[in-house]
Amino acid sequence: MAILSKPTSWFSVSDRTLKYIQYSSGVVFSTFLSIHLLNTFSANLGPLVYDELQRLLERYYQNKFLEPFVVFGSLGVHIVSSVWRWFKRYQNEKNNLENPMKIPKQNTPNLPSLYHRYAGWFLMFVIGGHISFTRLPVLWFSNWNPNFSYSTYTLETYPYLMYPYYILLASAGFYHMTYGLMKMPNFPNYRKFLSAPVPVKNHPIFWGSVGAGLLVCVSSVLALGGNFHYVSKFFYPVFRSQQRTIFTALKIY
């Protein structure tokens, strides 16, 4: 019989518990992500609507009491629990912890589940930079305001980088959240939540909402690029100066 090393205390947390923690933190973070995407989608209605809605929504997700928990706290817990679950699965496959005499058959994820996983990994690798470039500059500049025209400035200045980035960021965030929330009706029932599959394989509401949402993500980025509405360039010199200060501090150029 194979000799297995004794699992450490942190590794002994069950996958069922981690799954519930992962989903709970995702639900909390989705209260921020949903309104953030709503603000992004409002770009199709023009700079005035976008900026006014942003000022309104910031009262919630930039509240000094809520932001540490609703945004940073829930996101951190979600990432840690996700990576933890992945590491446990990897270790179980590598060391055959569940059955030393037989390698258990692994369920192959369906395409919607794979897309959800890939979107999550992409978001995990870019979210730190996104938050840093939108929230940390307030430490340098008292007049920092990443409004509609700031997004237009970045898209005009670095179109080949920022258009794909913004579209992928919005699309991945929308899909990852939508797929995860499809399980929400089972969430209060712990056992049912853990065992019930996500009903999306042939779900017309899911695919209809995903298809429409992804199209709106693309149109929103195009709108932010100034393709649909007139965007004032009055603050461009300020953005350029602030960007130069940040890049110099980070030794980017």
SEZA-140428 format. One record per residue: z, x, y of N, C-alpha, C in turn; residue in one letter. Coordinates in nm, 2 decimals, padded with zeros to 4 digits, m for minus. Each point is the difference from the previous one (the first is absolute). Example, Ala and Ser with C-alpha at 12.3 -4.5 7.8 and 13.67 -1.06 7.14 Angstrom:
# SEZA-140428
n.Z  n.X  n.Y  ca.Z  ca.X  ca.Y  c.Z  c.X  c.Y  rest
00.78  01.32  m00.57  00.00  m00.09  00.12  00.00  00.09  00.12  A
m00.07  m00.04  00.11  00.00  00.09  00.11  00.08  m00.08  00.11  S
END
This chain:
# SEZA-140428
n.Z  n.X  n.Y  ca.Z  ca.X  ca.Y  c.Z  c.X  c.Y  rest
00.00  00.08  m00.12  00.00  m00.08  00.12  00.00  00.09  00.12  M
m00.08  m00.04  00.10  m00.01  00.08  00.12  00.14  m00.01  00.08  A
00.03  00.11  00.06  00.12  00.01  00.08  m00.03  m00.02  00.14  I
00.06  m00.10  00.06  m00.03  m00.03  00.14  00.12  00.04  00.09  L
m00.04  00.05  00.12  00.10  00.04  00.09  00.07  m00.12  00.06  S
00.12  00.00  00.03  00.07  m00.11  00.06  m00.04  m00.03  00.14  K
m00.04  m00.13  00.03  m00.05  m00.03  00.13  00.11  00.03  00.11  P
m00.04  00.04  00.11  00.10  00.02  00.11  00.03  m00.14  00.05  T
00.11  m00.01  00.09  00.05  m00.12  00.04  m00.10  m00.07  00.09  S
m00.07  00.07  00.09  m00.10  m00.06  00.08  m00.12  m00.06  m00.08  W
m00.03  00.07  m00.11  m00.12  m00.05  m00.08  00.04  m00.12  m00.08  F
00.13  m00.02  m00.02  00.04  m00.11  m00.09  m00.01  m00.14  00.06  S
m00.03  m00.01  00.13  m00.03  m00.13  00.07  m00.12  m00.06  m00.07  V
00.02  m00.13  m00.04  m00.11  m00.07  m00.08  m00.12  m00.03  00.09  S
m00.11  00.00  m00.06  m00.12  m00.03  00.07  00.00  m00.14  00.05  D
00.07  m00.10  m00.07  00.02  m00.13  00.05  00.07  m00.01  00.13  R
00.10  00.08  00.02  00.08  00.01  00.12  m00.09  00.06  00.11  T
m00.07  00.11  m00.03  m00.08  00.06  00.10  m00.11  m00.09  00.05  L
m00.06  m00.08  m00.10  m00.10  m00.09  00.04  00.04  m00.10  00.10  K
00.13  m00.05  m00.03  00.05  m00.10  00.09  00.03  00.06  00.14  Y
00.05  00.12  00.00  00.03  00.07  00.13  m00.14  00.02  00.07  I
m00.10  00.05  m00.07  m00.13  00.02  00.06  m00.05  m00.12  00.06  Q
00.00  m00.11  m00.07  m00.05  m00.13  00.05  00.08  m00.05  00.12  Y
00.13  00.01  m00.01  00.09  m00.05  00.11  m00.03  00.07  00.13  S
m00.01  00.13  m00.01  m00.03  00.08  00.12  m00.14  m00.02  00.05  S
m00.09  m00.03  m00.09  m00.14  m00.03  00.04  00.00  m00.14  00.08  G
00.07  m00.09  m00.05  00.01  m00.13  00.07  00.06  00.01  00.14  V
00.10  00.09  00.01  00.06  00.02  00.14  m00.10  00.07  00.09  V
m00.07  00.10  m00.05  m00.09  00.07  00.08  m00.12  m00.08  00.03  F
m00.04  m00.10  m00.08  m00.11  m00.09  00.03  00.02  m00.09  00.12  S
00.13  m00.02  00.04  00.03  m00.08  00.12  m00.05  00.08  00.12  T
00.00  00.13  m00.01  m00.06  00.09  00.11  m00.15  00.01  m00.02  F
m00.04  00.03  m00.12  m00.14  00.03  m00.02  m00.09  m00.13  00.03  L
00.05  m00.11  m00.03  m00.08  m00.13  00.02  m00.02  m00.02  00.15  S
00.10  00.02  00.08  m00.02  m00.02  00.14  m00.08  00.11  00.07  I
00.01  00.12  m00.06  m00.07  00.11  00.05  m00.15  m00.02  m00.03  H
m00.03  m00.05  m00.12  m00.14  m00.03  m00.03  m00.05  m00.12  00.09  L
00.09  m00.10  00.02  m00.04  m00.11  00.09  m00.04  00.06  00.14  L
00.08  00.09  00.05  m00.04  00.06  00.13  m00.13  00.07  m00.01  N
m00.03  00.07  m00.11  m00.12  00.07  m00.02  m00.12  m00.10  00.00  T
00.02  m00.11  m00.07  m00.10  m00.10  m00.01  m00.03  m00.07  00.13  F
00.10  00.00  00.09  m00.02  m00.06  00.13  m00.09  00.08  00.09  S
m00.04  00.12  m00.04  m00.09  00.08  00.07  m00.14  m00.07  00.02  A
m00.03  m00.08  m00.10  m00.13  m00.08  00.00  00.00  m00.09  00.12  N
00.12  m00.04  00.06  00.00  m00.09  00.11  00.00  00.07  00.14  L
00.01  00.14  m00.01  m00.01  00.07  00.13  00.12  00.08  00.03  G
m00.01  00.09  00.10  00.12  00.09  00.03  00.12  m00.08  00.06  P
m00.03  m00.10  00.08  00.11  m00.08  00.06  00.09  m00.06  m00.10  L
m00.06  m00.07  m00.10  00.07  m00.07  m00.10  00.08  00.10  m00.09  V
m00.07  00.11  m00.03  00.06  00.11  m00.09  00.12  00.06  00.07  Y
m00.01  00.04  00.13  00.11  00.06  00.06  00.12  m00.09  00.03  D
m00.03  m00.13  00.03  00.11  m00.10  00.02  00.07  m00.02  m00.13  E
m00.08  m00.02  m00.11  00.07  m00.02  m00.13  00.08  00.12  m00.04  L
m00.05  00.12  00.03  00.07  00.12  m00.04  00.13  00.01  00.07  Q
00.00  m00.04  00.13  00.13  00.01  00.07  00.10  m00.11  m00.05  R
m00.05  m00.11  m00.04  00.09  m00.10  m00.06  00.05  00.04  m00.14  L
m00.08  00.05  m00.08  00.04  00.04  m00.14  00.09  00.12  00.00  L
m00.02  00.09  00.10  00.08  00.12  00.00  00.15  m00.03  00.02  E
00.03  m00.11  00.06  00.14  m00.04  00.01  00.07  m00.01  m00.13  R
m00.08  m00.03  m00.11  00.06  m00.01  m00.13  00.00  00.14  m00.07  Y
m00.12  00.06  m00.02  00.00  00.11  m00.09  00.03  00.13  00.08  Y
00.02  00.00  00.13  00.05  00.12  00.07  00.15  m00.03  00.05  Q
00.06  m00.10  m00.04  00.14  m00.03  00.03  00.08  00.12  m00.05  N
00.09  00.05  00.08  00.08  00.12  m00.04  00.09  m00.03  m00.12  K
00.04  m00.12  m00.02  00.08  m00.04  m00.11  m00.08  m00.03  m00.13  F
m00.12  m00.06  00.02  m00.07  m00.04  m00.12  m00.10  00.11  m00.05  L
m00.06  00.08  00.09  m00.10  00.10  m00.04  00.05  00.10  m00.10  E
00.12  00.05  00.01  00.05  00.10  m00.10  00.01  m00.06  m00.14  P
00.02  m00.14  m00.01  00.01  m00.06  m00.13  m00.13  m00.07  m00.05  F
m00.06  m00.08  00.09  m00.11  m00.08  m00.04  m00.13  00.09  m00.02  V
m00.01  00.10  00.08  m00.12  00.09  00.00  00.03  00.13  m00.08  V
00.08  00.08  00.05  00.02  00.13  m00.06  00.09  00.00  m00.13  F
00.10  m00.08  00.00  00.09  m00.01  m00.12  m00.08  m00.07  m00.11  G
m00.06  m00.11  00.02  m00.07  m00.07  m00.11  m00.11  00.08  m00.05  S
m00.08  00.07  00.09  m00.11  00.08  m00.04  00.05  00.12  m00.09  L
00.11  00.06  00.05  00.05  00.12  m00.08  00.04  m00.04  m00.14  G
00.07  m00.11  m00.01  00.05  m00.05  m00.13  m00.12  m00.04  m00.09  V
m00.10  m00.06  00.06  m00.12  m00.04  m00.07  m00.07  00.12  m00.06  H
m00.02  00.11  00.08  m00.07  00.12  m00.04  00.08  00.07  m00.11  I
00.13  00.01  00.02  00.09  00.07  m00.10  00.00  m00.07  m00.13  V
00.02  m00.13  00.00  00.00  m00.08  m00.12  m00.14  00.01  m00.07  S
m00.11  00.00  00.07  m00.13  00.00  m00.06  m00.02  00.14  m00.06  S
00.03  00.10  00.07  m00.02  00.14  m00.06  00.10  00.02  m00.12  V
00.12  m00.06  00.01  00.10  00.01  m00.11  m00.06  m00.07  m00.13  W
m00.06  m00.12  00.02  m00.05  m00.07  m00.11  m00.12  00.08  m00.06  R
m00.08  00.06  00.08  m00.11  00.07  m00.05  00.05  00.12  m00.08  W
00.10  00.07  00.05  00.05  00.12  m00.07  00.07  m00.04  m00.13  F
00.06  m00.11  00.00  00.06  m00.05  m00.13  m00.11  m00.03  m00.10  K
m00.10  m00.06  00.04  m00.11  m00.03  m00.09  m00.06  00.13  m00.05  R
m00.02  00.09  00.09  m00.06  00.13  m00.04  00.09  00.07  m00.10  Y
00.13  00.00  00.02  00.09  00.07  m00.09  00.01  m00.07  m00.13  Q
m00.01  m00.14  00.00  00.00  m00.07  m00.13  m00.12  00.03  m00.08  N
m00.11  00.01  00.07  m00.13  00.03  m00.08  00.01  00.15  m00.05  E
00.05  00.09  00.08  00.00  00.14  m00.03  00.10  00.03  m00.11  K
00.12  m00.06  00.00  00.11  00.04  m00.09  00.02  m00.11  m00.11  N
m00.08  m00.11  00.01  00.02  m00.11  m00.09  00.14  m00.04  m00.02  N
00.07  m00.04  00.11  00.14  m00.03  00.00  00.03  m00.13  m00.07  L
m00.09  m00.10  00.01  00.03  m00.13  m00.06  00.00  00.00  m00.15  E
m00.10  00.08  m00.06  m00.01  00.01  m00.14  m00.05  00.13  m00.04  N
00.09  00.09  m00.05  m00.04  00.14  m00.03  m00.10  00.01  m00.11  P
m00.01  m00.10  m00.09  m00.08  00.01  m00.11  m00.14  m00.06  00.02  M
m00.02  m00.07  00.11  m00.12  m00.06  00.02  m00.03  m00.02  00.15  K
m00.12  00.04  00.05  m00.03  m00.01  00.14  m00.03  m00.15  00.03  I
00.07  m00.06  00.08  m00.02  m00.15  00.03  m00.14  m00.02  00.07  P
m00.06  m00.11  m00.03  m00.13  m00.03  00.06  00.02  m00.05  00.14  K
m00.07  00.06  00.09  00.01  m00.03  00.14  m00.10  m00.11  00.04  Q
00.05  m00.09  00.08  m00.08  m00.11  00.05  m00.10  00.06  00.11  N
m00.12  m00.04  m00.02  m00.10  00.05  00.10  00.00  m00.10  00.12  T
00.03  00.05  00.12  00.00  m00.09  00.12  m00.14  m00.05  00.02  P
m00.01  m00.13  00.05  m00.12  m00.06  00.03  m00.05  00.05  00.14  N
m00.12  m00.03  00.04  m00.05  00.05  00.12  00.08  m00.04  00.13  L
00.04  m00.13  00.01  00.09  m00.03  00.12  00.12  00.09  00.01  P
00.06  00.02  m00.12  00.12  00.08  00.00  m00.03  00.15  00.03  S
m00.11  00.05  m00.05  m00.04  00.14  00.04  m00.03  00.01  00.15  L
m00.06  m00.10  00.05  m00.03  00.01  00.15  00.13  00.00  00.08  Y
00.10  m00.08  m00.05  00.13  m00.01  00.06  00.07  00.13  00.00  H
m00.01  00.07  m00.12  00.06  00.13  m00.02  m00.07  00.11  00.09  R
m00.13  00.00  00.00  m00.07  00.10  00.08  00.02  m00.02  00.15  Y
00.01  m00.13  00.04  00.03  m00.03  00.14  00.14  00.05  00.04  A
00.09  m00.02  m00.09  00.14  00.05  00.02  00.01  00.15  00.01  G
m00.07  00.07  m00.08  00.00  00.15  00.01  m00.07  00.05  00.13  W
m00.11  m00.07  00.03  m00.06  00.04  00.13  00.09  m00.02  00.12  F
00.07  m00.12  00.00  00.09  m00.03  00.11  00.12  00.10  00.00  L
00.05  00.04  m00.11  00.11  00.09  m00.01  m00.03  00.13  00.06  M
m00.13  00.05  m00.02  m00.04  00.13  00.05  m00.03  00.00  00.15  F
m00.04  m00.12  00.06  m00.04  00.00  00.14  00.11  m00.06  00.09  V
00.09  m00.08  m00.05  00.09  m00.08  00.08  00.09  00.09  00.09  I
00.04  00.12  m00.05  00.08  00.08  00.07  m00.07  00.05  00.13  G
m00.12  00.04  m00.02  m00.08  00.05  00.12  m00.02  m00.12  00.10  G
m00.03  m00.12  m00.06  m00.03  m00.11  00.09  00.12  m00.03  00.09  H
00.12  m00.01  m00.07  00.12  m00.03  00.08  00.03  00.11  00.10  I
m00.02  00.12  m00.04  00.03  00.12  00.09  m00.08  m00.01  00.12  S
m00.13  m00.03  m00.01  m00.09  00.00  00.12  00.01  m00.13  00.08  F
00.07  m00.10  m00.05  00.01  m00.12  00.08  00.15  m00.02  00.05  T
00.10  00.06  m00.06  00.13  m00.02  00.04  00.07  00.12  00.06  R
m00.03  00.12  m00.06  00.07  00.12  00.05  m00.04  00.04  00.14  L
m00.12  m00.02  00.05  m00.03  00.04  00.13  00.08  m00.06  00.11  P
00.08  m00.11  m00.03  00.09  m00.05  00.10  00.11  00.10  00.04  V
00.02  00.09  m00.09  00.10  00.11  00.02  m00.05  00.09  00.11  L
m00.13  00.01  00.02  m00.06  00.09  00.10  m00.03  m00.07  00.13  W
m00.05  m00.12  m00.02  m00.06  m00.08  00.12  00.07  m00.13  00.02  F
00.06  m00.02  00.11  00.06  m00.13  00.03  m00.10  m00.11  00.02  S
m00.12  00.04  00.03  m00.10  m00.10  00.03  m00.10  m00.02  m00.12  N
00.05  00.04  m00.12  m00.08  m00.01  m00.12  m00.03  m00.14  m00.04  W
m00.13  m00.04  m00.01  m00.03  m00.14  m00.03  m00.13  00.00  m00.08  N
00.00  00.00  m00.13  m00.12  00.00  m00.08  m00.06  m00.14  m00.01  P
m00.06  m00.05  00.11  m00.05  m00.13  00.01  m00.15  m00.01  m00.05  N
m00.07  m00.10  00.03  m00.14  m00.02  m00.04  m00.08  00.12  00.04  F
00.01  00.03  00.13  m00.09  00.11  00.05  00.03  00.13  m00.06  S
00.12  00.02  m00.05  00.03  00.13  m00.06  m00.07  00.01  m00.14  Y
00.00  m00.11  m00.07  m00.08  00.00  m00.13  m00.15  00.02  00.03  S
m00.05  m00.06  00.11  m00.14  00.02  00.04  m00.03  00.14  00.03  T
00.10  00.06  00.07  m00.02  00.14  00.04  m00.01  00.09  m00.13  Y
00.09  m00.02  m00.09  00.00  00.08  m00.13  m00.13  m00.02  m00.08  T
m00.05  m00.13  00.00  m00.12  m00.02  m00.07  m00.12  00.05  00.06  L
00.00  00.01  00.14  m00.11  00.06  00.07  00.00  00.15  m00.01  E
00.12  00.05  00.00  00.01  00.15  00.00  m00.02  00.06  m00.13  T
00.05  m00.06  m00.11  m00.02  00.05  m00.14  m00.06  m00.11  m00.09  Y
m00.12  m00.05  00.03  m00.05  m00.11  m00.07  m00.01  00.02  m00.15  P
m00.05  00.12  m00.04  m00.03  00.02  m00.15  00.13  00.02  m00.08  Y
00.11  00.02  00.07  00.13  00.01  m00.06  00.08  m00.13  00.01  L
00.00  m00.06  00.12  00.09  m00.11  00.02  m00.05  m00.13  m00.05  M
m00.13  m00.02  00.00  m00.05  m00.13  m00.05  00.03  m00.02  m00.15  Y
m00.03  00.10  m00.09  00.03  m00.01  m00.14  00.15  m00.01  m00.02  P
00.08  00.08  00.08  00.14  00.00  m00.01  00.06  m00.13  00.03  Y
m00.03  m00.06  00.11  00.05  m00.13  00.04  m00.04  m00.11  m00.10  Y
m00.12  00.00  m00.04  m00.05  m00.10  m00.09  00.07  00.01  m00.14  I
00.02  00.12  m00.05  00.07  00.02  m00.13  00.15  m00.03  00.02  L
00.06  00.03  00.11  00.14  m00.03  00.02  00.03  m00.15  00.01  L
m00.08  m00.07  00.08  00.02  m00.14  00.01  m00.04  m00.07  m00.13  A
m00.10  00.04  m00.07  m00.05  m00.07  m00.13  00.10  00.03  m00.11  S
00.05  00.12  m00.01  00.10  00.04  m00.10  00.13  m00.07  00.02  A
00.04  m00.01  00.13  00.13  m00.07  00.03  m00.01  m00.15  m00.03  G
m00.12  m00.06  00.03  m00.01  m00.14  m00.02  m00.01  m00.03  m00.15  F
m00.08  00.08  m00.08  m00.01  m00.03  m00.14  00.13  00.02  m00.07  Y
00.07  00.12  00.03  00.12  00.03  m00.07  00.11  m00.11  00.02  H
00.01  m00.05  00.12  00.10  m00.10  00.03  m00.04  m00.14  m00.06  M
m00.13  m00.03  00.01  m00.04  m00.13  m00.06  00.01  m00.01  m00.15  T
m00.03  00.11  m00.07  00.02  00.00  m00.14  00.14  m00.01  m00.04  Y
00.09  00.08  00.07  00.14  00.00  m00.03  00.06  m00.14  00.02  G
m00.03  m00.06  00.11  00.06  m00.13  00.04  m00.05  m00.12  m00.09  L
m00.10  00.02  m00.08  m00.04  m00.10  m00.10  00.11  m00.03  m00.10  M
00.09  00.10  m00.02  00.11  m00.02  m00.09  00.12  m00.06  00.06  K
m00.01  m00.03  00.13  00.12  m00.05  00.07  00.06  m00.13  m00.05  M
m00.08  m00.10  m00.05  00.06  m00.12  m00.05  00.10  00.02  m00.11  P
m00.02  00.11  m00.08  00.09  00.03  m00.11  00.12  00.09  00.04  N
00.00  00.04  00.12  00.10  00.10  00.04  00.14  m00.04  m00.01  F
00.04  m00.13  00.04  00.14  m00.04  m00.02  00.05  00.00  m00.15  P
m00.10  m00.02  m00.09  00.04  00.00  m00.14  m00.02  00.14  m00.06  N
00.11  00.08  m00.01  m00.01  00.14  m00.04  m00.08  00.02  m00.13  Y
00.04  m00.07  m00.10  m00.07  00.02  m00.13  m00.15  m00.04  00.00  R
m00.03  m00.11  00.07  m00.13  m00.05  00.01  m00.09  00.10  00.08  K
00.06  00.05  00.11  m00.07  00.09  00.09  m00.04  00.13  m00.08  F
00.09  00.05  m00.08  m00.02  00.13  m00.07  m00.11  m00.02  m00.11  L
m00.01  m00.12  m00.06  m00.08  m00.02  m00.11  m00.14  m00.06  00.03  S
00.00  m00.08  00.11  m00.12  m00.08  00.03  m00.11  00.10  00.06  A
m00.12  m00.02  m00.05  m00.11  00.09  00.05  m00.04  m00.06  00.14  P
m00.07  00.09  00.08  m00.05  m00.04  00.13  m00.13  m00.08  m00.03  V
00.00  m00.13  00.04  m00.11  m00.09  m00.03  m00.12  00.02  00.09  P
m00.07  00.11  m00.01  m00.11  00.03  00.10  m00.13  00.03  m00.07  V
00.00  00.01  m00.13  m00.13  00.05  m00.07  m00.11  m00.09  00.04  K
00.02  m00.13  m00.02  m00.11  m00.10  00.04  00.05  m00.10  00.09  N
00.08  00.04  00.10  00.07  m00.09  00.09  m00.09  m00.02  00.13  H
m00.06  m00.11  00.02  m00.09  m00.02  00.11  00.07  00.02  00.14  P
00.12  m00.05  00.01  00.07  00.01  00.12  00.03  00.15  00.04  I
00.04  00.08  m00.10  00.02  00.14  00.02  m00.12  00.07  00.04  F
m00.11  m00.01  m00.08  m00.12  00.07  00.03  m00.07  m00.05  00.13  W
00.02  m00.13  00.03  m00.06  m00.05  00.12  00.08  00.05  00.12  G
00.13  00.01  m00.01  00.08  00.05  00.12  m00.02  00.15  00.01  S
m00.01  00.07  m00.11  m00.03  00.15  00.01  m00.13  00.02  00.06  V
m00.11  m00.07  m00.05  m00.13  00.03  00.06  m00.01  m00.03  00.15  G
00.06  m00.11  00.04  00.00  m00.04  00.14  00.09  00.10  00.08  A
00.11  00.04  m00.06  00.09  00.09  00.07  m00.06  00.14  00.02  G
m00.08  00.05  m00.10  m00.06  00.13  00.01  m00.11  00.00  00.11  L
m00.07  m00.12  00.00  m00.11  m00.01  00.11  00.06  00.00  00.14  L
00.12  m00.07  00.01  00.07  00.00  00.13  00.05  00.14  00.04  V
00.04  00.08  m00.11  00.05  00.13  00.03  m00.11  00.08  00.06  C
m00.12  m00.01  m00.06  m00.12  00.08  00.06  m00.03  m00.05  00.14  V
m00.01  m00.13  00.02  m00.04  m00.05  00.13  00.11  00.04  00.10  S
00.12  00.00  m00.04  00.11  00.04  00.10  m00.01  00.14  00.05  S
m00.04  00.09  m00.10  m00.01  00.14  00.04  m00.13  00.02  00.09  V
m00.10  m00.08  m00.03  m00.12  00.01  00.08  00.03  m00.06  00.14  L
00.09  m00.10  00.01  00.04  m00.05  00.13  00.08  00.10  00.08  A
00.09  00.07  m00.07  00.08  00.10  00.06  m00.08  00.11  00.05  L
m00.12  00.02  m00.06  m00.09  00.11  00.05  m00.08  m00.04  00.12  G
00.02  m00.12  00.05  m00.07  m00.04  00.12  m00.13  m00.06  m00.02  G
m00.03  m00.04  m00.13  m00.13  m00.05  m00.03  m00.03  m00.15  00.03  N
00.11  m00.07  00.02  m00.01  m00.14  00.03  00.04  m00.05  00.14  F
00.09  00.08  00.06  00.06  m00.03  00.13  00.00  00.12  00.09  H
00.00  m00.03  00.13  00.01  00.11  00.10  00.15  00.05  m00.01  Y
00.01  00.13  00.00  00.13  00.07  00.00  00.01  00.10  00.11  V
00.10  m00.02  00.09  00.02  00.09  00.11  00.03  00.14  m00.04  S
m00.05  00.10  00.07  00.02  00.14  m00.03  00.10  00.06  00.10  K
00.07  m00.09  00.07  00.09  00.05  00.11  00.10  00.10  m00.05  F
00.06  m00.03  m00.12  00.11  00.09  m00.05  m00.06  00.11  m00.09  F
m00.13  00.02  m00.01  m00.05  00.11  m00.08  00.05  00.14  00.04  Y
00.01  00.03  00.13  00.05  00.13  00.04  00.14  00.02  m00.04  P
00.08  m00.11  00.00  00.14  00.01  m00.04  00.01  00.03  m00.15  V
m00.08  m00.07  m00.08  m00.01  00.02  m00.14  m00.04  00.14  m00.04  F
m00.10  00.05  00.08  m00.05  00.13  m00.03  00.10  00.11  00.03  R
00.08  m00.02  00.10  00.10  00.09  00.04  00.12  00.00  m00.10  S
00.04  m00.12  m00.04  00.10  m00.02  m00.10  m00.04  00.06  m00.14  Q
m00.12  m00.02  m00.04  m00.05  00.05  m00.12  00.00  00.15  00.00  Q
m00.05  00.06  00.11  00.00  00.15  00.01  00.14  00.05  m00.01  R
00.10  m00.06  00.06  00.14  00.04  m00.01  00.05  00.00  m00.15  T
m00.03  m00.11  m00.06  00.04  m00.02  m00.14  m00.06  00.11  m00.09  I
m00.14  00.01  00.01  m00.07  00.10  m00.08  00.05  00.14  00.02  F
00.03  00.03  00.13  00.05  00.13  00.03  00.13  00.03  m00.07  T
00.09  m00.10  00.01  00.13  00.01  m00.06  m00.01  00.01  m00.15  A
m00.10  m00.06  m00.06  m00.02  00.01  m00.15  m00.09  00.11  m00.04  L
m00.05  00.08  00.10  m00.09  00.11  m00.02  m00.12  m00.04  m00.08  K
m00.06  m00.12  00.04  m00.12  m00.04  m00.06  m00.12  00.07  00.06  I
00.01  00.01  00.13  m00.10  00.08  00.07  00.06  00.06  00.13  Y
END
